[in-house]
């Protein structure tokens, strides 16, 4: 167990060294995006105290500045991945492109929220938000099965380098699900106007923004930096 933990720490340190020590442009891009993410979280807090009427400043409002920024990052991930495929000839990474296109379209059209509202309309009004949660979880579960099967097929057929990239991106995807689904469910357990609900909402949306920034920084490093030789490059 201790040996496994030591190897995990070593791999994490090696990855961070590669991520931060490769292309300075990619590292700087990630740093700038993190600053914007934190800035939007702080802007939300400031708006809650001093500009409560300006909903465009809130991080959890549809079509707000923060959500538009998040959508642009999804587009950037898609563009970077397509460039990585073209330049590095890592064709298996094309399977990840529809995943991020799906995230972008879901944010743009509130896909899982609409599905949840449809399921809610099928249940008695007494169920309230619980029926909405069931509908949204159903959408997430279906999407997870489809995405999981497709990506697993790409992973099995990939080179050692491709498999390493898949594992890194899968870890980021799990983190995204942790914030977007796990924290969201925890958030729904508290009254909407409570301090706990407000805090969890910031953790959920802020965490999602930081994870998507992680995807951007990783894809940029794959494109602009040296590929990790010890992973099969």
Residue frames relative to the residue before (quaternion, step in Angstrom):
aa qw qx qy qz dx dy dz
X 1.0000 0.0000 0.0000 0.0000 0.00 0.00 0.00
X 0.6694 0.4919 -0.2970 0.4710 3.58 0.92 -0.94
X 0.6359 0.5293 -0.3279 0.4560 3.58 1.05 -0.80
X 0.6442 0.5178 -0.3181 0.4644 3.56 1.02 -0.83
X 0.6478 0.5099 -0.3178 0.4684 3.57 0.97 -0.84
X 0.6387 0.5284 -0.3249 0.4552 3.58 0.99 -0.80
X 0.6554 0.5043 -0.3082 0.4703 3.57 0.99 -0.84
X 0.6372 0.5301 -0.3284 0.4528 3.59 1.01 -0.80
X 0.6529 0.4996 -0.3096 0.4778 3.57 0.97 -0.88
X 0.6480 0.5243 -0.3181 0.4517 3.58 0.97 -0.87
X 0.6683 0.4928 -0.3025 0.4680 3.58 0.94 -0.88
X 0.6378 0.5257 -0.3282 0.4572 3.57 1.01 -0.79
X 0.6605 0.4995 -0.3041 0.4710 3.58 0.94 -0.88
X 0.6459 0.5192 -0.3173 0.4610 3.56 1.01 -0.83
X 0.6493 0.5125 -0.3180 0.4633 3.56 1.01 -0.82
X 0.6684 0.4962 -0.3080 0.4607 3.59 0.88 -0.91
X 0.6205 0.5350 -0.3392 0.4622 3.57 1.06 -0.74
X 0.6618 0.4880 -0.3015 0.4827 3.59 1.00 -0.83
X 0.6770 0.5168 -0.2991 0.4303 3.58 0.89 -0.97
X 0.7655 0.3746 -0.1922 0.4866 3.56 0.92 -0.91
X 0.7492 0.4217 -0.2172 0.4623 3.57 1.15 -0.56
X 0.5171 0.6398 -0.4210 0.3821 3.59 1.24 0.12
X 0.8181 -0.0309 0.0733 0.5695 3.54 -0.50 -1.22
X 0.4032 -0.7162 0.5169 0.2393 3.57 -0.77 1.04
X 0.5964 0.5612 -0.3629 0.4445 3.59 1.12 -0.58
X 0.6691 0.4907 -0.2979 0.4720 3.58 0.92 -0.91
X 0.6520 0.5105 -0.3143 0.4642 3.58 0.98 -0.86
X 0.6570 0.5059 -0.3062 0.4676 3.58 1.00 -0.86
X 0.6156 0.5431 -0.3423 0.4572 3.58 1.04 -0.77
X 0.6590 0.5041 -0.3061 0.4668 3.56 0.91 -0.89
X 0.6609 0.5165 -0.3069 0.4498 3.57 0.95 -0.86
X 0.6475 0.5140 -0.3139 0.4670 3.58 0.99 -0.84
X 0.6695 0.4991 -0.3027 0.4594 3.58 0.93 -0.88
X 0.6141 0.5314 -0.3476 0.4686 3.60 1.05 -0.71
X 0.6367 0.5265 -0.3247 0.4605 3.59 0.98 -0.82
X 0.6488 0.4967 -0.3173 0.4813 3.58 1.00 -0.79
X 0.6330 0.5368 -0.3368 0.4447 3.61 0.94 -0.84
X 0.6754 0.4749 -0.2856 0.4865 3.56 0.86 -0.98
X 0.6261 0.5521 -0.3297 0.4410 3.57 1.04 -0.78
X 0.6630 0.4946 -0.3119 0.4674 3.59 0.97 -0.81
X 0.6137 0.5272 -0.3485 0.4733 3.59 1.07 -0.66
X 0.6774 0.4771 -0.2880 0.4803 3.59 0.91 -0.91
X 0.6205 0.5391 -0.3383 0.4581 3.58 1.08 -0.70
X 0.6151 0.5383 -0.3368 0.4674 3.57 1.06 -0.75
X 0.6651 0.4964 -0.3058 0.4666 3.59 0.88 -0.94
X 0.6559 0.5050 -0.3109 0.4671 3.59 0.95 -0.87
X 0.6529 0.5201 -0.3175 0.4500 3.58 0.96 -0.85
X 0.6261 0.5526 -0.3404 0.4322 3.58 1.03 -0.77
X 0.7269 0.4186 -0.2375 0.4899 3.57 1.10 -0.69
X 0.8396 0.2480 -0.0764 0.4772 3.57 0.81 -1.02
X 0.7936 0.1879 -0.1184 0.5665 3.63 1.15 -0.43
X 0.0310 0.8645 -0.5015 0.0083 3.61 0.80 0.95
X 0.6640 0.5260 -0.3181 0.4257 3.61 1.12 -0.43
X 0.6503 0.5115 -0.3145 0.4654 3.59 1.22 -0.36
X 0.1791 -0.8392 0.5076 0.0773 3.58 0.09 1.30
X 0.5424 0.6248 -0.4029 0.3912 3.62 1.18 -0.34
X 0.6578 0.5240 -0.3066 0.4457 3.59 1.21 -0.45
X 0.5888 0.5994 -0.3676 0.3986 3.59 1.25 -0.28
X 0.4920 -0.6944 0.4538 0.2643 3.53 -1.05 0.82
X 0.7398 0.4259 -0.2132 0.4752 3.59 1.16 -0.57
X 0.5503 0.6106 -0.3907 0.4144 3.61 1.24 0.24
X 0.5103 -0.6547 0.4654 0.3072 3.57 -0.95 0.91
X 0.8437 0.1275 -0.1441 0.5011 3.55 -1.04 0.93
X 0.3769 0.6958 -0.5165 0.3272 3.59 1.13 0.56
X 0.7082 -0.4372 0.3221 0.4512 3.57 -1.29 0.13
X 0.6570 0.5199 -0.3108 0.4489 3.58 0.97 -0.87
X 0.6815 0.4781 -0.3013 0.4650 3.59 0.92 -0.83
X 0.6076 0.5306 -0.3531 0.4738 3.59 1.06 -0.67
X 0.6422 0.5190 -0.3128 0.4694 3.58 1.00 -0.85
X 0.6430 0.5205 -0.3166 0.4640 3.57 1.00 -0.84
X 0.6449 0.5219 -0.3134 0.4621 3.58 1.00 -0.81
X 0.6390 0.5205 -0.3213 0.4664 3.57 1.02 -0.78
X 0.6338 0.5209 -0.3369 0.4620 3.58 1.06 -0.66
X 0.6119 0.5278 -0.3547 0.4703 3.60 1.04 -0.68
X 0.6404 0.5110 -0.3201 0.4757 3.58 0.98 -0.84
X 0.6496 0.5231 -0.3146 0.4532 3.59 0.97 -0.84
X 0.6180 0.5322 -0.3442 0.4652 3.59 1.03 -0.75
X 0.6530 0.5170 -0.3135 0.4560 3.58 0.92 -0.91
X 0.6643 0.5023 -0.3017 0.4641 3.58 0.89 -0.94
X 0.6740 0.4992 -0.2970 0.4564 3.59 0.88 -0.92
X 0.6543 0.5081 -0.3181 0.4610 3.58 0.95 -0.84
X 0.6404 0.5114 -0.3273 0.4704 3.59 0.98 -0.78
X 0.6444 0.5057 -0.3190 0.4766 3.59 1.04 -0.73
X 0.6243 0.5298 -0.3376 0.4643 3.59 1.03 -0.78
X 0.6402 0.5249 -0.3193 0.4612 3.58 0.96 -0.88
X 0.7016 0.4785 -0.2705 0.4534 3.57 0.88 -0.97
X 0.7373 0.4276 -0.2352 0.4672 3.58 0.89 -0.94
X 0.7737 0.3626 -0.1777 0.4882 3.58 0.86 -0.99
X 0.3419 -0.7581 0.4783 0.2822 3.58 1.30 -0.27
X 0.3903 0.6892 -0.5041 0.3442 3.58 1.01 0.83
X 0.1458 -0.8680 0.4697 0.0679 3.54 0.51 1.28
X 0.6058 0.5873 -0.3635 0.3949 3.60 1.05 -0.64
X 0.5868 0.5894 -0.3740 0.4105 3.60 1.19 -0.41
X 0.4893 0.6588 -0.4348 0.3709 3.60 1.24 -0.23
X 0.5950 0.5884 -0.3631 0.4099 3.59 1.13 -0.58
X 0.6375 0.5257 -0.3310 0.4558 3.59 1.20 -0.43
X 0.5373 0.6567 -0.4049 0.3407 3.60 1.13 -0.50
X 0.6829 0.4699 -0.3237 0.4561 3.68 0.79 -0.83
X 0.5638 0.5983 -0.3875 0.4171 3.59 1.16 -0.53
X 0.7335 0.4115 -0.2344 0.4876 3.57 0.84 -0.97
X 0.5671 0.5446 -0.3838 0.4844 3.58 1.18 -0.46
X 0.6444 0.5231 -0.3127 0.4619 3.57 1.03 -0.81
X 0.6338 0.5177 -0.3291 0.4712 3.58 0.98 -0.81
X 0.6575 0.5169 -0.3101 0.4520 3.56 0.94 -0.91
X 0.6891 0.4730 -0.2850 0.4692 3.60 0.87 -0.94
X 0.6166 0.5420 -0.3460 0.4542 3.58 1.06 -0.69
X 0.6653 0.4829 -0.2974 0.4855 3.57 0.97 -0.85
X 0.6691 0.5277 -0.3002 0.4287 3.56 0.98 -0.89
X 0.8086 0.2564 -0.1060 0.5189 3.59 0.90 -0.95
X 0.4057 -0.7274 0.4623 0.3042 3.60 1.30 0.18
X 0.0322 0.8754 -0.4811 0.0336 3.55 0.95 0.96
X 0.7361 0.4064 -0.2616 0.4739 3.59 0.68 -1.01
X 0.6017 0.5432 -0.3659 0.4571 3.60 1.13 -0.53
X 0.6524 0.5060 -0.3129 0.4695 3.60 0.98 -0.82
X 0.6418 0.5105 -0.3212 0.4736 3.57 1.02 -0.81
X 0.6461 0.5179 -0.3167 0.4626 3.56 1.00 -0.81
X 0.6462 0.5135 -0.3154 0.4683 3.58 1.01 -0.80
X 0.6308 0.5271 -0.3345 0.4608 3.59 1.06 -0.74
X 0.6587 0.4858 -0.3084 0.4847 3.59 0.93 -0.85
X 0.6253 0.5497 -0.3395 0.4377 3.58 0.99 -0.79
X 0.6493 0.5278 -0.3188 0.4452 3.59 1.03 -0.76
X 0.6497 0.5262 -0.3118 0.4515 3.59 1.23 -0.40
X 0.6890 0.4488 -0.2666 0.5028 3.58 1.27 -0.28
X 0.6405 -0.5097 0.3890 0.4227 3.61 -1.22 0.34
X 0.6023 -0.5957 0.3884 0.3627 3.62 -1.01 0.73
X 0.5757 0.6196 -0.3769 0.3777 3.57 1.15 -0.58
X 0.6182 0.5626 -0.3526 0.4207 3.60 1.13 -0.52
X 0.1930 -0.8487 0.4785 0.1160 3.57 1.24 -0.45
X 0.8595 -0.0882 0.0897 0.4953 3.52 -0.98 -0.99
X 0.5527 0.6188 -0.4065 0.3825 3.60 1.14 -0.48
X 0.6454 0.5057 -0.3241 0.4719 3.59 1.00 -0.78
X 0.6093 0.5427 -0.3393 0.4680 3.58 1.08 -0.73
X 0.6598 0.5091 -0.3031 0.4622 3.57 0.95 -0.90
X 0.6298 0.5352 -0.3334 0.4536 3.58 1.01 -0.82
X 0.6600 0.5134 -0.3040 0.4566 3.58 0.95 -0.88
X 0.6763 0.4864 -0.2963 0.4672 3.57 0.91 -0.88
X 0.6413 0.5140 -0.3238 0.4688 3.58 1.02 -0.78
X 0.6163 0.5492 -0.3399 0.4506 3.57 1.07 -0.72
X 0.6453 0.5074 -0.3127 0.4778 3.58 1.00 -0.83
X 0.6566 0.5093 -0.3100 0.4620 3.58 0.92 -0.92
X 0.6673 0.5125 -0.3094 0.4431 3.58 0.91 -0.92
X 0.6562 0.5047 -0.3100 0.4675 3.58 0.94 -0.88
X 0.6608 0.5017 -0.3035 0.4685 3.56 0.93 -0.90
X 0.6432 0.5314 -0.3255 0.4450 3.59 0.99 -0.82
X 0.6476 0.5143 -0.3250 0.4588 3.59 0.98 -0.80
X 0.6779 0.4932 -0.2951 0.4584 3.58 0.85 -0.98
X 0.6838 0.4794 -0.2840 0.4710 3.57 0.84 -1.01
X 0.6483 0.5411 -0.3189 0.4303 3.57 0.94 -0.87
X 0.6631 0.5025 -0.3061 0.4627 3.58 0.93 -0.89
X 0.6766 0.4967 -0.2968 0.4555 3.58 0.87 -0.94
X 0.7030 0.4604 -0.2786 0.4651 3.59 0.84 -0.94
X 0.6077 0.5471 -0.3579 0.4508 3.59 1.07 -0.64
X 0.6284 0.5267 -0.3285 0.4688 3.57 1.03 -0.78
X 0.6671 0.4913 -0.2973 0.4745 3.58 0.97 -0.84
X 0.6355 0.5355 -0.3213 0.4539 3.57 1.05 -0.77
X 0.6684 0.5186 -0.3036 0.4383 3.57 0.89 -0.93
X 0.7327 0.4211 -0.2257 0.4845 3.58 1.05 -0.76
X 0.5754 0.6530 -0.3564 0.3397 3.58 1.25 -0.25
X 0.5777 -0.5485 0.4802 0.3671 3.52 -1.38 0.26
X 0.6960 -0.4457 0.3324 0.4544 3.62 -1.23 0.15
X 0.6476 0.5055 -0.3219 0.4706 3.60 0.99 -0.78
X 0.6523 0.5137 -0.3128 0.4613 3.57 0.93 -0.90
X 0.6502 0.5159 -0.3194 0.4573 3.57 0.96 -0.83
X 0.6275 0.5266 -0.3356 0.4651 3.58 1.02 -0.75
X 0.6468 0.5087 -0.3150 0.4729 3.58 0.95 -0.87
X 0.6358 0.5285 -0.3222 0.4611 3.57 0.98 -0.85
X 0.6658 0.5057 -0.3174 0.4475 3.59 0.91 -0.86
X 0.6408 0.5131 -0.3293 0.4665 3.60 0.96 -0.82
X 0.7014 0.4627 -0.2785 0.4652 3.58 0.84 -0.96
X 0.6096 0.5365 -0.3553 0.4629 3.59 1.12 -0.61
X 0.6229 0.5286 -0.3403 0.4656 3.60 1.03 -0.74
X 0.6526 0.4943 -0.3090 0.4840 3.59 0.99 -0.82
X 0.6362 0.5295 -0.3283 0.4550 3.58 1.04 -0.76
X 0.6275 0.5187 -0.3310 0.4772 3.59 1.05 -0.74
X 0.6366 0.5186 -0.3258 0.4687 3.58 1.00 -0.80
X 0.6377 0.5252 -0.3245 0.4606 3.57 0.99 -0.84
X 0.6592 0.4957 -0.3004 0.4790 3.58 1.00 -0.83
X 0.6074 0.5662 -0.3491 0.4343 3.57 1.07 -0.76
X 0.7099 0.4220 -0.2543 0.5032 3.57 0.94 -0.90
X 0.7385 0.4645 -0.2459 0.4223 3.59 0.77 -1.04
X 0.7672 0.3018 -0.1698 0.5400 3.58 1.08 -0.66
X 0.7193 0.4690 -0.2696 0.4359 3.58 0.69 -1.09
X 0.7137 0.4215 -0.2578 0.4965 3.58 0.75 -1.03
X 0.6027 0.5617 -0.3556 0.4413 3.59 1.10 -0.66
X 0.6554 0.4929 -0.3140 0.4785 3.60 0.98 -0.80
X 0.6391 0.5127 -0.3202 0.4755 3.57 1.01 -0.80
X 0.6176 0.5619 -0.3151 0.4512 3.54 1.07 -0.84
X 0.6815 0.5168 -0.2870 0.4314 3.59 0.98 -0.89
X 0.5879 0.5967 -0.3669 0.4046 3.60 1.23 -0.28
X 0.7041 0.4421 -0.2528 0.4948 3.58 1.23 -0.39
X 0.6105 -0.5407 0.4178 0.4005 3.60 -1.16 0.50
X 0.5931 -0.6367 0.3576 0.3391 3.63 -0.86 0.95
X 0.7447 0.4107 -0.2247 0.4756 3.60 1.04 -0.72
X 0.4899 0.6786 -0.4324 0.3354 3.61 1.23 0.07
X 0.6188 -0.5475 0.4148 0.3812 3.56 -1.26 0.45
X 0.6239 0.5459 -0.3416 0.4427 3.59 1.05 -0.74
X 0.6510 0.5088 -0.3140 0.4676 3.59 0.98 -0.85
X 0.6498 0.5140 -0.3164 0.4619 3.59 0.97 -0.83
X 0.6621 0.5076 -0.3055 0.4589 3.58 0.95 -0.87
X 0.6805 0.4844 -0.2897 0.4672 3.58 0.91 -0.92
X 0.6043 0.5509 -0.3539 0.4540 3.56 1.10 -0.64
X 0.6533 0.4977 -0.3073 0.4807 3.57 1.00 -0.82
X 0.6328 0.5212 -0.3254 0.4712 3.58 1.02 -0.80
X 0.6577 0.5240 -0.3036 0.4481 3.57 0.94 -0.92
X 0.7614 0.3881 -0.2201 0.4703 3.58 0.59 -1.13
X 0.6458 0.5069 -0.3228 0.4710 3.58 1.01 -0.75
X 0.6423 0.5217 -0.3180 0.4627 3.57 1.01 -0.79
X 0.6346 0.5255 -0.3266 0.4631 3.58 0.98 -0.83
X 0.6545 0.5190 -0.3160 0.4499 3.57 0.93 -0.87
X 0.6743 0.4952 -0.2988 0.4591 3.58 0.92 -0.88
X 0.6438 0.5167 -0.3306 0.4574 3.61 1.01 -0.76
X 0.6513 0.4959 -0.3232 0.4748 3.60 0.95 -0.81
X 0.5956 0.5348 -0.3547 0.4831 3.58 1.10 -0.62
X 0.6126 0.5488 -0.3372 0.4581 3.57 1.09 -0.72
X 0.6293 0.5219 -0.3265 0.4744 3.58 1.02 -0.77
X 0.6525 0.5158 -0.3153 0.4570 3.58 0.93 -0.92
X 0.6830 0.4934 -0.2917 0.4528 3.58 0.83 -1.01
X 0.6525 0.5128 -0.3166 0.4594 3.58 0.98 -0.83
X 0.6702 0.4887 -0.3008 0.4706 3.60 0.88 -0.92
X 0.6427 0.5192 -0.3242 0.4608 3.59 1.02 -0.78
X 0.6575 0.5006 -0.3139 0.4674 3.58 1.00 -0.77
X 0.6140 0.5367 -0.3423 0.4666 3.59 1.08 -0.69
X 0.6993 0.4710 -0.2684 0.4659 3.57 1.02 -0.79
X 0.8128 0.3328 -0.1329 0.4593 3.56 0.77 -1.06
X 0.7339 0.4288 -0.2353 0.4714 3.58 1.09 -0.62
X 0.6353 -0.4969 0.3990 0.4361 3.58 -1.26 -0.01
X 0.4487 -0.6742 0.5100 0.2898 3.56 -1.02 0.77
X 0.5395 -0.6348 0.4337 0.3433 3.61 -1.01 0.71
X 0.3769 -0.7728 0.4686 0.2027 3.58 -0.39 1.24
X 0.6873 0.4945 -0.2946 0.4431 3.58 1.03 -0.74
X 0.6413 0.4847 -0.3414 0.4870 3.58 1.28 0.11
X 0.7220 -0.4748 0.2403 0.4421 3.55 1.16 0.46
X 0.4267 0.7088 -0.4709 0.3062 3.61 1.25 0.12
